Amino acid sequence: MEKVKVTLPDGKVIEVEKSTCALDLVKSISMKLYKEAVACKINGILKDLWTKLDEDCSFEVITFSSDEGKKVYWHTTSHILAQAVKRIFGDKVKLGIGPAIDNGFYYDFDVDESITMELLGKIEEEMQKIIKEDLKIERFELTRDEAIKFMQERGENYKVELINDIPEDETISFYRQGEFVDLCTGPHLPSTGRVRAFKLLSVAGAYWRGNSKNKMLQRVYGVSYEKKSQLDEHLSMLEEAKKRDHRKLGRELDLFDIFDEGPGFPFFLPKGMIIRNILEDFWREEHKKRGYQEIKTPIMLTKDLWIQSGHWDHYKENMYFTKIDDQEFAIKPMNCPGSILVYKRKQHSYRELPQRLCELGLVHRYELSGVLHGLMRVRCFTQDDAHIFMLPSQIKDEIKGVIELIDYFYSVFGFKYHVELSTRPENSMGTDEQWNMAETALKEALEEVGINYKINEGDGAFYGPKIDFHLEDSLKRTWQCATIQLDFQMPERFDLYYIGEDGAKHRPVMLHRVVFGSIERFIAILTEHFAGAFPVWLAPTQIRVIPVSDNFNDYAAKISQTLKENGFRVEEDYRSETVGYKIRDAQLQKIPYMVIVGEKEQKNNTIAVRDRRKGDLGAFTIEEFIKLVREKVETKAIE
């Protein structure tokens, strides 16, 4: 029999018979790996485990522990969900799409009957049957005409629409498990029995293909895991996330709110403004140390500017427009053109570069009402932008400086993070040479500062590649916040230049970057990360003074005034309630310290201090307590 050479990730080369099934190869390598395998990579391309090995190739086993493995696992579970719904509703239901997403999967259904939580239980029971049947999953391909006819015969009009949109040169593939067939590129698990623990989580409305002009379908969300313990841990995390929901805490703690009169346009309340101002003051202080100059640019500029910047061609569907004196204007979705105008207003020498212009710039972006979510997804937000204009020789040093700044900011809040490098997208501007130079500069900067990163192919901005920082919160959820984007295009489009050492004009390079990302979104993340119990330096109210009765209000006022004079944010609770009630209320408001005063404290000129987490800390002199709190504030301690 003819043999093929298979190269494993460790460099080991093994020979197998031609047309050996990938799963059989895995079984020969390790039974443990055989049980854990969900897919494989052949020459770097994700494939089904039943793929035949017909030529020399590189080979990698994909397990659930990887992001790609999870997506395969979750995508297969979405097919099991769709099969169960088809069994229950028959021809009454039409299938939409059912992809894997970041934390599970969903499937969209067109069915007249409302899918209630009670019905989800029935669907889960049918899914369990399908898993027990351990149906073999198979892939097959059809021509365009065959595929359309096949789906028309099944009455799946949404699938026919998708087939018609597939490019002429692309393969049209389907996956079959028992009586169920779906249009799909795959890959999938070898059989339905490989799915072990799952849960359907919720139902929501979703317009077909995200277009509000199309029919509203019912979207069922779910998640699955290899082990029940993993599923239980995930469900516990979701319950904890509900308690930490920034929308709920924002109202309870009087931080921020969104009203029907301004959907997607957040209101910051007095306590929320305290947090916001502290963050902005911290941001300004650290940027000033690093040679940034703060600017402020208008929120509305002419349409011609946005055409010149390229945003009109690449971003206009996300922008708001108006007219003034018959001239068209756009409300800015990004701050970069404003910074460019500031740079361009006068001539610059090479000696003046780099020029670092920073801005807390309010931007507006059109978002569908269905995707709005508290402060996480809004229609207006403040980006902590900076635009660095530099010599080509300064690129790496400037990138490394921004990386150091981002690392410092996240360490202050106790965040871990990982980094992704996003490369050239399809709808990009510029030459291959410029993009290669930009991507190489970002890679070398990351490598020189010793940061591990993964490549995110094709997800760069239309004007340049970018580095994205994904921070991890206390629930181990990740959020993309900071980004660094290298841009050779805007300087070309706006004819930016500097006078070089040779007296001639030269083109600068532009760096776009944010640290918080969106101030609003970062506050939402912090609220959920700390469950509303902000560290002392960030807490809107740091101390609440509680007299045990009205007889000690004067002493409480004296203590409160001393604390305020020392720069602390203090409230007093003079209500005619029990001490226990007042303490519980302070706990619910997540106030870091409660200072309780009564006869004993007044007589000894002391205070009784209670920590919101540790409970009673005992008696302190006012000087001792001030020293304790001041140290935590000055060091920005994370409890």
N, C-alpha and C positions, 0 to 999 in steps of 0.2 A: 504493500500500500504506500501511496505517496505521502510524504511527511511535510509538515510546515513547522517553522520555528516561531516560538512564542516567547517574547521578552517580557519578564515580570518587572514590577516597579523597582526591585532591588538589583536589577541588572542581570539576574539569572535567566538563562535561555534554556527552554525545554522544547523537545520535539514531540509533536502529537500527530496522529493520523489526520490527513486532510478531511475537512467537513466534520471534525469533532464538535459536538455541541459545547458551548461555553460553560454551561452548568456542569457537564461531565468533567471538564478540565478542573473546575473549582473543586469538585468532589475528590478528585485525585490529589489535589494539593493539600486540602484540610477539610475534615468533616465538620469542624466547628465553623469554618468559613463558608462551607456549603449551606449550613443552616442559617447563617446570618446574611448571605448574599441576597441583594434585591435587584441588582443590575450589574453591568460590566462596562468598561470602556475598552474599545478596540481601536487602536491608533488614535486615542484621545477622544473618540466619539462615543457618547452614551448609547448603549445597545441593550436589547433584551437578552436574558440569560440563555434563551434557546437559539441564539444566533450561531450559525456555523462558522468555524474557523477555516477559511478556504485559502488563505495566503499567509506569508510571514507577517507578523504584526506585533505591536506592543499590546499588553493586556493588563488590566487593572480591575480588581473586584470592588464593587461599590456596595457599601452596607448602610443600614439605617443611621449609623452614627454620623454620616456626612450629610451636608445640606442636599446634595443631589439625590442621595439615597432616600431621605425623607420625602422629597418631592415625588419620587417614583412610588413609594409606599402610599402616600396620600392620594396620588392620582388614581391608583388602582382602587382605593377605597371609595373614591368619588364615582367610579364606574359601578361598584357594588351598590352604592346608594341609588344610582339611576336605574339599575336593573330591578332593585326592590320596588321603587316607585312605579316602574312599568308593570311589574307583576300585580301591584295593587290596583292601579288605575287603568291598565290596558291602553287601548287606543285613545282614551280620553285625555291622556297627557302627551304633550310634545316636548322633546328634549331641547334645551338650550346648550350651554357649555358647562363643563365641570372641571376646572383646573385645580392643581395644587397651588396653595398660596403660602405665605410666610409661616403661618402657624396652623396648618391643616389644609382643608379643601372646602369647596362648595360645588353645588350643581344648581343650575337654573331650570325651572319647570314652568311650562304653560299648561295650567290645569284650572278648571273653574272652581273646584272645591278648595276651600281655604285649608292650607296645611297648618294645623294647630299643634301645640306641644303634645297634646294627647295622640294625634296622628303620628307624630315623630316616633312615639313609642312603638306603634304598629310597624312603622317602616324599619325601625331597628330590629324588631323580631324577624322580619323578612330578610334583612341583611345577615343576621346570624345564620339563617337557613342556608343562604347562598355560600357563606364561608364554610359551613359544615359540608356542603356538597363538594367542596374543593374542586371547583370547575377549572379545567385547563384553559389558560388564556393564550390565544393565537392571534398572530398578525397576518393580514393579507392586503394585497394592493389591487386597485381597479383603475381602469382608464377613467377620464373625466365623464364621458357619456355613460359608462357603466355605473360609476359612483352616483351620478344624478338619478339615474333610473332606479338604482337600488334603494336610495333614500326616499324617492317619490313613492315607491311601492309600499314603503313602511309609513308613509304619511308624515315624514319628518321634514317639514318645510324649512325649519331653521337650519338644519344640516345642509339642505340643498343650497340655501343662500350662502353658507360658508364655503361650500365646494365651488360655487361660481366665483368666489373671491380668491381662490387659491391660484397663484401664478401658474402659467401654462407649463413651465419647466419643472414644477415641483411634483414629487410623488404623492399620490392620494392613497393614504393607508387607513385601514380599519382594524379594530381589535374585537375579537369575539370571545365571549365566555358563556357557554351554554346557549340559550336562545337569544341572548342579548348581544347586539353589535353596536359599536359606536365609531364615528369618524374620529380618528386620533392619530397623532404622530408618535405616541409612546415615549419611552419604553414603559413596560409594566412588569409586575411580579409574574412568576411562572403560573401561578394559580390563585384562585380566590382564598384558598385555605391558608395562604401565607399571612393573611391579615388576622391579628390575634385580639387586639383590644381597641375598641372604637367608641365614640360617643357623638350623637348629633346634638348640636349646641343651640341653634337658633334658626329662625326664619325671618327673612327680610324681603322687601320689595326691591327689584332691580330692573331698570329698563333694558330691553334687549339691545345689546352692544353699547350700553351706556348712553344711548340717545333718547332724550326725553320725548322725542316725537314717535318713538316706537312703543310697543306694548309693554306694560309692566308685568314681569314674570315673578315667580316666587323663588327666592334663593335660599336653599338649605345649607347651613354651615355645619361642619363637623371636624373631628380630628381623630387620628388613630395612632397607636403605638405598638411596638413589639411585645411589651409587657404591660400587664394590668397596673403594676406599681408605677410605671412611667405615666400612664394615663391618669391615675389617681393624683399623682404629683402635679400634673398639668391642670387638672380640674380644680385642685386646691389653689393653684396659682391664679386661675381665673376668678375664683371666689374672692381671693385677697385683692385682686385687681379691681373688682367691683367696689370694695370698701374704699379703695384708694382713688377711685375715679375723680379726676381733677374737677370735673363739672359739679359733682356732688360736694366735694370739699370746698370748692371755690365759693359756693353759696353758703355753706354752713359756717365757714370761717370769714365770710364777708371780704373775699379777696377780689373776685371778678364775677361778671355775669354777662349773659347775652339775652337781649330782649327781642320780642317779636317785631318791634319797630326797626331793628337792625340785624337781620339774620346774617351771621358770618362776620359781624363787626363788633368785637368785644368791648365791654365797658370795664375799666379798672376802678375798683372802689378804693377808699382811703388806705385800708390795710394792704391791699394788693399793690398800691402805688409805692408803699414803703419798700416792699420787696423789689419792685421794679427799679426804683431809684438807687437802692443799694447795689444791685447788679450793674446798673449803668455807671455808677460812680466807680466801682471796682474796675469795670471795663476801661473807663477813661484813664484811670490812674495807671493801669498796666500798659496801656498803649502809649501814653505819654513817656513812660520810662524807656520805651523801645523806639522812640523817634518818629512816631506817627503824628500827623497834624489833622485835627478834626475839622470837617467842613459840614455844611448843610445845603442840600440842593432841593429845588422845588419838586412837588409831587406831580406836576403837570407840565409837559413840554410838547413841542409841535410834532405833528405826525411825521414831518420830513426827517426829524432827528431819528425816529424809530425805524424809518425806512433805511436810513444810512447805517444804523447800527446792526441791521439784520433782524431785529426783533419783529418787524412788521411781517417778514416772510416766514419766520419760524415760530412766532408766539402770539400773533394778533388775536387768535380765538380766545386767549386768556386775558385780554386787555379791555379796559373801559375807555370810551371815547366821548368827546364833546366838541362843540364849536364855539369859538369866540371871534366876533367880527368876521364871520364867514371863513375863518381859518380853522383847520382841524387840529385838535390837540388829543393827546393820549395821557391818561393817568399812568404814572410809571409803574411797571411791574418789577423793575430792577433799577438799581442805583448807578450802574456803570456808566451810561451815557452822560449823566450829570458830572461825574468825576472826570470824565474825558474832557468835557467843556472847561472845567476848572484848570486842568493841566494845559490845555491848548491856548488859554488866554494870553500867555506870554512865551517868549523863547527861553529855552533851557540849555544850559551847558552840561557836558558830561560830568563836570565836577559836582553838579547839584543832584545827581542821581545816586542812589535810588530816592524817589520821592514817594512817601507813604501817606496817602490820604485816606482817613477813616471817617465813617459816617454811620450814625444811628438813623437810618433812612426808612421812612414809612412808605411801603409799597402796597399796591392793590392788584389782586389777580381774580379773574372771574372763575368761580367754582360753582358747580351744580349744587343745588340745595341738598341733594341726597348724600353728598360726600362731606358736608360740613360736620365738624366734630369738636365742640368746645373750643379750646385754644389750639388744639392740634392741627385742625384744618379750618382756616378762616379765609375771609376775603380781603382783609387788610392786616398787615403785620409789619413789625420793625425789624429790619435786617441789620445786624452789626457788621456792616460791610467795611472793607478796606480795599483800595486799589493801589497797587504798587507799580510805579513806572520805573524801569530799570534798564541798565545796559545788559546785553546778552551775557557778558562775563559775570554778571552779578546774580544770574538766575538761581544757581544752586544754593548760594549763601542765603538769599532771601527766602527760598522755600524752606530751608533748614530753620531759619529764624521763626517763620510762621509755625512750623511743626513744634518747635520748643514752646512757643506761646500757647498753642492749643493744649499741649501736654500739661503745662502748668495749670491752666484754667481747669481742666478736668480733674487733675489731682486735688485741687482745692475742694471740689465737691465730692471727692471720693469715688469718681467714676473710673471703671476700667473701660477699655475701648479696643476695637480692632479697626484695621485700615484696609480700604479697597482702592485700587487704581482703575479708573474708568477710562477706556480708550475711545477711539474715534467712532462716532455714530454715523449712520447712513446719510442723514441730512446735514452734513457738515460743510463748513466753509474752509477754504485754504488748500495749500498744496500738500502733496505727500511728504515733501522735504520738511515743511514746517511742522507737520504733525509728528513725524518721526523724531525731530529735534525736541519737540515739547514733551513727548512721552518718555524719551530717553532721559531728559533732565529731571523729570519727576521720579523716575525709577532710581536714578543715581542718588538723588537727595535722600530718598527713603532708605536706601541701602547704606549710605554713609552715616546716617544717624542710628542705624541698627534697628529699624522698625520692620517687622514682618508684615507683608501685605499680600492680598490676593488680587488677581486681575479680574476686572468686571468688563468683559468685552462689549464694545459698542454702546456704552452708557455715558460717554462723555458729553459735555455741553457742545452745542453746534459750533462754537468758536474755539474750543480747545479741550484737551484731556483734563482730568481732575483727580484729586485725592479726596476721598470721603472718609470721615471718622465716624464710626458707629459706636456710640457709648452704650454701656450695659447698666441697667438700673438694678435696684435691690431685688426685683422679681426676676432678674436675668433676662428681661426683655431688652432688645436692642433698638436704638433710635439713631437715625442718621442726622447729625447736627453740623459739625464743622466741615468745611470743604475748602480746598485749594484748587483754583483753576488757572492754568497757564494759557495765555492768549496772545497769539501772533496776529490775529485777524483784525481786532478793533483798531490797533495802531495803523494798519493799512487802510481801513475803511475811512478813518478820520484824518489820515495824512499827518499823524503825530511824528514829531522828530525832536532830536536834540543836536546841539552842535558838538561834534567830536573833537578830539585832540588835534585832528588834522584841519580843523576849521570848516569841515563839510557837514552837511546834514546827514544824520543817521536815524534809523528807525528804532525806537525803544521797544522793549517787551513789556507786556502788561500782566500783572498777577491779580486775580480776583480772589478774595477769601472772606470767610465768615468764621467766627468762633462759636458763639451761641447758636448761630443760624438765624432763627427767629426768636426774638426776646419772648414773645407770647408763648411759643411752643416750648421754649426752654423752661419757662415758669411752670407750664403744665407738667413737664417731665419731672421737675424738681418737686412739685406738689405730690405727685404719685410716688416718686422715689422715697421721699421722707414721710409719706402718708399724712401730709399736712403738718407734721411735727418738725418744722424747720430748725436747723441749728441756731444757736443763740444769736450769732452775728447777722442772720437773715430774718429771724422771727419778727413779725410786725409788732407784737407785744412781747418784750423779753421778760418782764416781771409783773406780777399782779400782787398788790398789797391788800391783805385781807385782815381787817380788825375783827376780833371774836365777838365784839358787841359795839353798840354806839358809844359806849363809855371810852373807847380807845380810838375813836376817829381822829382826834387831834394828833395823837402820837403816830397813827398811820399816815396822816398827811405830812407830818414832819419827816418821816422815813422816806415817803414817796418823793418829797421835794429834794431831799439829799441825793437820792438815786438819779433823779432827772438832771440835777446840776452836774452829775458825773457822766452825763451823756447817754443814759439808758432810756429805753422806751418803756414807760411804766403806766399801768392802769391801777385804779383803786376800786375796790368793791365795798361800797358803803350800804348795800342793800340790807334790809332787816330780815335776813335769812340765817339759817344755821351755818356754822363753819363748815360742816360736812357738805352742805349743798353748794356753798361757794367754791370749795375745793374741787368738787365734781365738775362744776361748770368750767373752772379754769383748766381742768384736765381735758374736757371736751373741746375747749378752744385751743388745745395743744400749746399752752403757754409754758415755756421752759422752767420758770421758777415762780413759786408762790412764797411770799413773805407774810407770815402770820404773826400778828401782834396782839397781846392781851396784857393782863395785869403783871404777870411774871416778867415779860419782855420790857414793859414800860418801867418797872421798878429797877431792873438790872441794866437798862439802856442797851438792850440786845434785840435780836429778831430771831424767830424760828423759821428756818428755811426748808422748803419742800421742793424736791426735784420731780418733774413730771414722770420720769421713768424710775428713778431710784427710791422715790418716796421721801420720808422724813430724813433730813440731813443733820438735824439738831440745831443747837443755838450758835449764833454768830454775832460778833460785833458788826456794825455797819461797815467798818473799814475792811474787815476780813471778807465780807461778802462782796464788796466792791472789787477787791483784788481778785477774787475767784472768777467773777463774771467778766471783768475786764480782760483777764488772760485768755479766756475762751473767745472773746470777741476779737481781740488783736491777733490771735493765732488762727482765726477762722476754724475753730475746732469742729470736727464732725463727731457727734455723739455716737 
